[in-house]
């Protein structure tokens, strides 16, 4: 079964970030997920523009940039100028007065536009934006910290999005508490990709390539 795996780089070992990038790349990761947090939209500070710049310059693997910041349109060009055509940028609709304007800037910059949907955000509230974006990142935990528990009601939201994706031309991605059983359940139903953090990928004491191979060989 063909699905994408992206590494949540806020969970990486920053004592040797270059080695982390190289090992993940050699292991076959599909993209690097970059969580940018401003301490305002979410109650945490995570990765920075410099982290994004370094990782984007160290590998040809695509970037998957998740902006958990207030008013991303104010700084969107700073992020776009450090990316390559075809990289993905997600924004949270609640974080911007006119999110479609920010999404248009992403499109004009040659990037793939996406929105991230919090557990408490309904599909109905972002319905019109589904016509603009190419990717929808569904948060199965409240954003801001790694290692949180899965919120079961998010599954119904994913079901609703999957019923709309063909007609509205977008793909659905999973972010948060991603375990093997979630991939086994939702990949066959049409979820295109999964963000991997501490639940499956990081801190396991095993080569990343072995872990990624095991995930791709899950039984469905």
KAUR-V747428 format. One record per residue. N is the residue number from 0. RES is the residue in three letters. PHI is phi as a letter, one per 20 degrees, with the letter a starting at -180 (999 if undefined). OMEGA is omega in whole degrees, 0 to 359 (none if undefined). Layout:
N|RES|PHI|OMEGA  N|RES|PHI|OMEGA
//
This chain:
0|UNK|999|185  1|UNK|e|174  2|UNK|b|185  3|UNK|e|176  4|UNK|c|181  5|UNK|c|185  6|UNK|e|177  7|UNK|f|190  8|UNK|f|173  9|UNK|f|179  10|UNK|e|184  11|UNK|f|176  12|UNK|e|183  13|UNK|f|173  14|UNK|f|177  15|UNK|b|186  16|UNK|f|179  17|UNK|g|179  18|UNK|f|177  19|UNK|g|180  20|UNK|f|181  21|UNK|f|182  22|UNK|f|178  23|UNK|f|178  24|UNK|f|180  25|UNK|f|181  26|UNK|f|176  27|UNK|n|177  28|UNK|f|184  29|UNK|e|179  30|UNK|a|177  31|UNK|d|182  32|UNK|e|185  33|UNK|d|180  34|UNK|e|177  35|UNK|e|181  36|UNK|c|186  37|UNK|d|181  38|UNK|m|180  39|UNK|c|178  40|UNK|f|172  41|UNK|c|185  42|UNK|e|181  43|UNK|a|169  44|UNK|d|179  45|UNK|c|186  46|UNK|f|184  47|UNK|d|175  48|UNK|f|179  49|UNK|f|176  50|UNK|f|178  51|UNK|g|181  52|UNK|g|181  53|UNK|f|184  54|UNK|f|179  55|UNK|f|180  56|UNK|e|185  57|UNK|e|185  58|UNK|b|175  59|UNK|e|178  60|UNK|f|183  61|UNK|g|175  62|UNK|e|181  63|UNK|c|192  64|UNK|e|183  65|UNK|d|183  66|UNK|e|174  67|UNK|e|186  68|UNK|c|174  69|UNK|f|176  70|UNK|l|182  71|UNK|f|181  72|UNK|f|181  73|UNK|f|185  74|UNK|c|188  75|UNK|g|182  76|UNK|f|177  77|UNK|f|179  78|UNK|f|183  79|UNK|f|183  80|UNK|f|177  81|UNK|d|180  82|UNK|d|179  83|UNK|d|176  84|UNK|g|181  85|UNK|n|172  86|UNK|f|183  87|UNK|d|174  88|UNK|c|175  89|UNK|d|170  90|UNK|c|173  91|UNK|e|183  92|UNK|g|183  93|UNK|f|186  94|UNK|e|186  95|UNK|c|177  96|UNK|f|182  97|UNK|c|186  98|UNK|f|180  99|UNK|f|177  100|UNK|f|178  101|UNK|f|179  102|UNK|f|178  103|UNK|f|176  104|UNK|f|177  105|UNK|f|179  106|UNK|f|181  107|UNK|f|179  108|UNK|e|178  109|UNK|n|181  110|UNK|e|177  111|UNK|e|182  112|UNK|e|178  113|UNK|b|171  114|UNK|c|174  115|UNK|d|184  116|UNK|d|178  117|UNK|f|178  118|UNK|g|182  119|UNK|e|180  120|UNK|e|182  121|UNK|e|175  122|UNK|f|182  123|UNK|f|184  124|UNK|f|180  125|UNK|d|190  126|UNK|g|183  127|UNK|f|179  128|UNK|f|178  129|UNK|f|177  130|UNK|f|184  131|UNK|e|190  132|UNK|e|175  133|UNK|d|181  134|UNK|c|175  135|UNK|c|180  136|UNK|e|182  137|UNK|e|177  138|UNK|e|178  139|UNK|e|174  140|UNK|c|174  141|UNK|f|187  142|UNK|f|173  143|UNK|p|182  144|UNK|b|174  145|UNK|e|173  146|UNK|m|180  147|UNK|e|180  148|UNK|e|176  149|UNK|f|177  150|UNK|d|191  151|UNK|g|184  152|UNK|f|178  153|UNK|f|180  154|UNK|g|179  155|UNK|f|177  156|UNK|f|178  157|UNK|f|178  158|UNK|g|180  159|UNK|f|179  160|UNK|f|180  161|UNK|f|179  162|UNK|f|183  163|UNK|d|194  164|UNK|f|181  165|UNK|f|182  166|UNK|f|185  167|UNK|d|170  168|UNK|m|172  169|UNK|b|176  170|UNK|d|182  171|UNK|d|179  172|UNK|c|184  173|UNK|d|177  174|UNK|c|175  175|UNK|o|176  176|UNK|l|185  177|UNK|e|179  178|UNK|d|182  179|UNK|f|182  180|UNK|f|177  181|UNK|f|177  182|UNK|f|180  183|UNK|f|181  184|UNK|e|191  185|UNK|e|176  186|UNK|f|178  187|UNK|f|181  188|UNK|e|174  189|UNK|p|175  190|UNK|f|190  191|UNK|e|185  192|UNK|b|185  193|UNK|c|175  194|UNK|e|184  195|UNK|d|179  196|UNK|c|184  197|UNK|f|181  198|UNK|f|185  199|UNK|d|195  200|UNK|d|189  201|UNK|e|175  202|UNK|m|184  203|UNK|e|180  204|UNK|m|179  205|UNK|c|176  206|UNK|g|181  207|UNK|g|180  208|UNK|f|179  209|UNK|f|180  210|UNK|f|181  211|UNK|f|177  212|UNK|f|178  213|UNK|f|180  214|UNK|f|181  215|UNK|f|181  216|UNK|d|176  217|UNK|g|178  218|UNK|e|180  219|UNK|c|none
//
